[in-house]
Amino acid sequence: MKLQSLHPWYVSVEEAKALQTSLAPMVSHTNEITGNVGHIAGVDISPPNDEGTVRAAVVVLSYPGLQPEEVRLAEGKPGLPYIPGFLSFREVPVLIDALESLELTPDVIIADGQGLAHPRRFGIACHLGLITDVPAIGCAKSILRGRYDRLDSGAGSRAEMVDRGEVVGLALRTRTDVSPVYVSIGHKVDLDSAAEWVLACCKGRRLPETTRLAHQAAAGRLPSGRLSADEAGRKSKDSDDQARESIATQQGKFL
């Protein structure tokens, strides 16, 4: 996959802030996702190991089947330390190698983080959208910017998130009576379309399959490379079983 080279990645916080401010006007809020979507990607990185190295993962899923068809991994040193509002400068420097090694080009990328719902309206989903030139969506587990009022308890319920008088995202309940996720524009998508794509990828879970499987890959539970349909389904099931076994083991320590 060919990427756009926008700027150096290993920069100071002040330089990163200036880059976010200068790049934000380049984000497109117009939906460019066509009806011919065949692949959707998710990205994640692991926590650093003892040497400070992280593993970055990109998983490309079939659509509408949502089976992993390609997994690419890369290891390296993250950019900035974890600082709210600067996630892309931590994760993307390592993700670049994984993205560039993709054989399949996704039609949509869903990032586990913010898009416009960001202090400078330029979160990791915006960054990924610009460097890949692919429609990108932010789907975060927590709020960085924006407040919302009442949100109904049913799956599919949504409420606008407002920051300084501007709608920056949606609180979206993907499962009934389960905490919402926070959806925002990354690039080449409008807000309502972004929410519909997140819902289409959730398969009854709180988080979209893009996020879930990218997390598994970054944790070393999915192999790198192209996967056949049978292998993809088997690996996904094995990863689920391993995760459940790990949770049960941890719970057993406290019984």
Helices and strands as residue ranges (DSSP letters): H 13-23, G 24-26, E 39-45, E 54-62, E 68-76, H 87-100, E 108-111, H 124-132, E 136-140, E 158-163, E 166-172, E 181-187, H 191-200, H 209-218, E 225-226, H 229-252
